[in-house]
């Protein structure tokens, strides 16, 4: 095992829990704002070579991240401090998703001085980048999310311990947006009306919460033979409003893929109307830095793909 780099992040007891690696290969970050360090590793288990992915997350990386600040304040998800609870996350996703989920070998918290550890199975498939995504993958994503959104909870929060009262969702979203905007010196004045309306609308909502990933990006998946094959990054999976995840998809789906996604998704659930919540959820995602966009004007101007799809459907003979 090449412990020169890995041992820099871990203490002696953590290193003792890891297998004796036969090979270690550092994997460069897909995005500059990624909080994790990744290695592709292999080790012998009963004489058989196993391959895995080792993920290390220092607490200092998370404390500087607007995304994880938002996740803690909105969902009370404390990543990576609560990483030892993640076996439940992997177990649930394996039972819910139409995609492959890697086996979790080790989940160990690190504390303030050392990184937390996730060691997972390395699944077959290719790392996915947005330029490789096709219509079939958009359909696969629709099936994946449609299946997940059929699961429900009356409360929201971390997937392994949802305990936040549904009646507080609107107010908490409003508070998180306000706090992050103040930290980043972003003016919310143009959106005050939508923010105030959001709290009233949400209090009247009877819809519960579903498993979502507020940081959903294509690089969290593996592809195989031109289709989505596996979901390998489950760090930010929580119980939340499905509309939040669908608003994010307007930034990920090409115009031609929206209808393909919708057809696949609606085999499980009807798409909701996003018009009353879109602006607020777009503000939240921007302030959390989900896709790394720095221009709020540009972010808010992205086409409202699902609204355009609904308009097209209404106008069809």
NORLIN-V437751 format. One record per residue. N is the residue number from 0. RES is the residue in one small letter. OMEGA is omega in whole degrees, -180 to 180 (* if undefined). D_CENTER is the distance of its C-alpha to the mean C-alpha in Angstrom with 1 decimal. Layout:
<<N | RES | OMEGA | D_CENTER> <N | RES | OMEGA | D_CENTER>>
This chain:
<<0 | x | 176 | 31.0> <1 | x | -175 | 30.5> <2 | x | -176 | 29.8> <3 | x | -179 | 30.6> <4 | x | -177 | 27.1> <5 | x | -177 | 25.2> <6 | x | 177 | 27.9> <7 | x | -175 | 27.4> <8 | x | -169 | 24.1> <9 | x | 174 | 25.3> <10 | x | -173 | 28.3> <11 | x | -179 | 30.9> <12 | x | 177 | 29.8> <13 | x | 179 | 26.3> <14 | x | -179 | 27.9> <15 | x | -180 | 30.2> <16 | x | -178 | 27.4> <17 | x | 173 | 26.2> <18 | x | 174 | 28.2> <19 | x | -173 | 30.8> <20 | x | 174 | 29.0> <21 | x | -180 | 31.1> <22 | x | 179 | 29.0> <23 | x | 179 | 26.4> <24 | x | 179 | 24.8> <25 | x | 179 | 22.7> <26 | x | 180 | 19.8> <27 | x | 178 | 19.5> <28 | x | 175 | 16.3> <29 | x | 180 | 14.7> <30 | x | -177 | 14.1> <31 | x | -176 | 16.4> <32 | x | 179 | 14.0> <33 | x | -176 | 12.3> <34 | x | -176 | 13.1> <35 | x | 168 | 13.7> <36 | x | -175 | 16.9> <37 | x | 173 | 17.0> <38 | x | 169 | 20.2> <39 | x | -173 | 21.3> <40 | x | 173 | 23.9> <41 | x | 180 | 26.5> <42 | x | 179 | 28.9> <43 | x | 177 | 31.7> <44 | x | -176 | 31.3> <45 | x | 178 | 34.7> <46 | x | -179 | 35.8> <47 | x | -179 | 32.9> <48 | x | 176 | 30.6> <49 | x | 178 | 26.9> <50 | x | -178 | 24.1> <51 | x | 174 | 20.8> <52 | x | 179 | 18.1> <53 | x | -179 | 18.5> <54 | x | 178 | 15.7> <55 | x | -180 | 17.2> <56 | x | 174 | 15.8> <57 | x | -180 | 18.6> <58 | x | -179 | 18.3> <59 | x | 178 | 19.9> <60 | x | -178 | 17.0> <61 | x | -177 | 14.7> <62 | x | 179 | 17.6> <63 | x | -172 | 17.9> <64 | x | 175 | 14.3> <65 | x | 180 | 14.0> <66 | x | -177 | 10.3> <67 | x | 171 | 10.9> <68 | x | 178 | 14.1> <69 | x | -180 | 12.5> <70 | x | 179 | 10.2> <71 | x | -177 | 13.5> <72 | x | -177 | 15.7> <73 | x | -173 | 13.9> <74 | x | -174 | 12.6> <75 | x | 174 | 14.8> <76 | x | -177 | 12.2> <77 | x | 177 | 14.1> <78 | x | 7 | 12.3> <79 | x | -177 | 14.2> <80 | x | -176 | 17.2> <81 | x | -173 | 16.2> <82 | x | 179 | 15.1> <83 | x | 176 | 18.2> <84 | x | -173 | 16.8> <85 | x | 173 | 14.0> <86 | x | 178 | 16.6> <87 | x | 178 | 16.2> <88 | x | -179 | 12.5> <89 | x | 179 | 13.5> <90 | x | -179 | 16.6> <91 | x | -179 | 15.1> <92 | x | 178 | 12.7> <93 | x | -179 | 15.8> <94 | x | -175 | 17.9> <95 | x | -167 | 15.7> <96 | x | 173 | 14.2> <97 | x | 180 | 16.7> <98 | x | 175 | 15.1> <99 | x | 178 | 16.1> <100 | x | -177 | 14.3> <101 | x | 173 | 15.8> <102 | x | 179 | 18.2> <103 | x | -178 | 17.5> <104 | x | -174 | 20.8> <105 | x | 174 | 20.3> <106 | x | -172 | 18.2> <107 | x | 178 | 20.2> <108 | x | -176 | 19.9> <109 | x | -178 | 21.8> <110 | x | -173 | 22.8> <111 | x | -173 | 23.7> <112 | x | -175 | 25.5> <113 | x | -176 | 23.7> <114 | x | 168 | 20.2> <115 | x | -170 | 18.3> <116 | x | 166 | 18.2> <117 | x | 175 | 16.2> <118 | x | -177 | 18.4> <119 | x | 173 | 17.2> <120 | x | 172 | 19.2> <121 | x | -179 | 19.2> <122 | x | 173 | 18.9> <123 | x | 178 | 21.0> <124 | x | -178 | 19.6> <125 | x | 173 | 19.0> <126 | x | -171 | 16.3> <127 | x | 171 | 15.1> <128 | x | -171 | 15.7> <129 | x | -178 | 15.7> <130 | x | -179 | 19.5> <131 | x | -176 | 19.7> <132 | x | 180 | 17.8> <133 | x | -177 | 20.3> <134 | x | 178 | 21.0> <135 | x | 179 | 20.9> <136 | x | 175 | 17.3> <137 | x | 177 | 16.6> <138 | x | 178 | 18.5> <139 | x | 178 | 16.7> <140 | x | 177 | 13.3> <141 | x | 178 | 15.3> <142 | x | 180 | 16.6> <143 | x | -178 | 13.3> <144 | x | 177 | 11.9> <145 | x | 178 | 15.5> <146 | x | -180 | 15.9> <147 | x | -176 | 12.9> <148 | x | 172 | 14.0> <149 | x | 176 | 17.4> <150 | x | -176 | 16.5> <151 | x | 177 | 17.4> <152 | x | 178 | 17.9> <153 | x | 179 | 20.3> <154 | x | -178 | 18.5> <155 | x | -177 | 15.1> <156 | x | -179 | 13.4> <157 | x | -176 | 12.0> <158 | x | -176 | 11.9> <159 | x | -178 | 15.0> <160 | x | 179 | 16.9> <161 | x | -178 | 16.3> <162 | x | -178 | 19.4> <163 | x | -175 | 19.1> <164 | x | -179 | 21.6> <165 | x | -178 | 20.6> <166 | x | -179 | 23.4> <167 | x | -174 | 21.8> <168 | x | -176 | 18.5> <169 | x | 180 | 20.2> <170 | x | -178 | 22.0> <171 | x | 176 | 19.1> <172 | x | 179 | 17.0> <173 | x | -178 | 20.3> <174 | x | -180 | 20.9> <175 | x | 178 | 17.6> <176 | x | -179 | 18.2> <177 | x | -179 | 21.8> <178 | x | -179 | 21.2> <179 | x | 179 | 18.8> <180 | x | 177 | 21.2> <181 | x | 180 | 24.1> <182 | x | -174 | 22.7> <183 | x | 180 | 22.1> <184 | x | 177 | 25.3> <185 | x | 180 | 23.8> <186 | x | 177 | 26.2> <187 | x | -175 | 25.0> <188 | x | 180 | 28.6> <189 | x | -173 | 28.0> <190 | x | -176 | 25.4> <191 | x | -179 | 27.2> <192 | x | -180 | 28.4> <193 | x | 180 | 25.0> <194 | x | 179 | 23.6> <195 | x | 179 | 26.6> <196 | x | -177 | 26.5> <197 | x | -179 | 22.9> <198 | x | -179 | 23.9> <199 | x | 179 | 26.8> <200 | x | -175 | 25.0> <201 | x | 178 | 22.3> <202 | x | -179 | 25.1> <203 | x | -176 | 26.7> <204 | x | 176 | 23.7> <205 | x | -179 | 24.2> <206 | x | -179 | 20.8> <207 | x | -174 | 18.8> <208 | x | -177 | 15.2> <209 | x | 175 | 12.9> <210 | x | 179 | 9.9> <211 | x | 172 | 6.8> <212 | x | -180 | 3.0> <213 | x | 177 | 4.5> <214 | x | -175 | 3.5> <215 | x | 177 | 4.1> <216 | x | -176 | 7.2> <217 | x | -177 | 10.2> <218 | x | 177 | 10.6> <219 | x | -178 | 8.2> <220 | x | 168 | 10.9> <221 | x | 177 | 14.6> <222 | x | 179 | 17.4> <223 | x | -180 | 20.9> <224 | x | 175 | 23.9> <225 | x | 179 | 22.1> <226 | x | 171 | 19.6> <227 | x | -176 | 16.1> <228 | x | -172 | 16.8> <229 | x | 170 | 14.1> <230 | x | -172 | 10.4> <231 | x | 180 | 10.6> <232 | x | -175 | 7.5> <233 | x | -171 | 6.6> <234 | x | -172 | 6.8> <235 | x | 179 | 4.6> <236 | x | -178 | 5.6> <237 | x | 167 | 8.3> <238 | x | -180 | 11.2> <239 | x | 179 | 11.3> <240 | x | -180 | 13.1> <241 | x | 179 | 12.3> <242 | x | 179 | 13.9> <243 | x | 180 | 11.1> <244 | x | 180 | 8.8> <245 | x | 174 | 12.1> <246 | x | 177 | 13.1> <247 | x | -178 | 10.3> <248 | x | 177 | 11.6> <249 | x | 176 | 14.9> <250 | x | -174 | 13.9> <251 | x | -175 | 12.8> <252 | x | 172 | 15.6> <253 | x | -177 | 19.1> <254 | x | -177 | 21.8> <255 | x | -176 | 23.3> <256 | x | -175 | 20.2> <257 | x | -180 | 19.4> <258 | x | 177 | 22.3> <259 | x | 177 | 21.5> <260 | x | -175 | 18.0> <261 | x | 179 | 19.7> <262 | x | -179 | 22.5> <263 | x | -179 | 20.2> <264 | x | -174 | 18.0> <265 | x | 166 | 21.2> <266 | x | -179 | 22.7> <267 | x | -175 | 20.6> <268 | x | 172 | 20.4> <269 | x | 176 | 21.8> <270 | x | 178 | 19.7> <271 | x | 173 | 20.0> <272 | x | -177 | 21.7> <273 | x | -169 | 19.4> <274 | x | -175 | 22.4> <275 | x | -176 | 22.8> <276 | x | -172 | 19.2> <277 | x | -176 | 18.1> <278 | x | -178 | 19.6> <279 | x | -180 | 18.3> <280 | x | 174 | 14.6> <281 | x | 177 | 15.2> <282 | x | -180 | 16.8> <283 | x | -178 | 14.0> <284 | x | 178 | 11.4> <285 | x | -177 | 14.3> <286 | x | 176 | 15.3> <287 | x | 176 | 12.0> <288 | x | -171 | 12.3> <289 | x | -179 | 9.0> <290 | x | 174 | 11.1> <291 | x | 178 | 14.1> <292 | x | -178 | 16.6> <293 | x | -179 | 19.5> <294 | x | 179 | 21.6> <295 | x | 180 | 20.9> <296 | x | 179 | 23.7> <297 | x | -179 | 22.2> <298 | x | -177 | 18.7> <299 | x | -177 | 20.4> <300 | x | 179 | 22.7> <301 | x | -178 | 20.2> <302 | x | 180 | 21.7> <303 | x | -167 | 20.7> <304 | x | -178 | 20.3> <305 | x | 175 | 20.1> <306 | x | 178 | 23.1> <307 | x | 178 | 25.0> <308 | x | -180 | 24.3> <309 | x | 177 | 25.7> <310 | x | 178 | 28.6> <311 | x | -179 | 29.4> <312 | x | -180 | 29.4> <313 | x | -177 | 31.8> <314 | x | -179 | 34.1> <315 | x | 180 | 34.4> <316 | x | * | 37.8>>
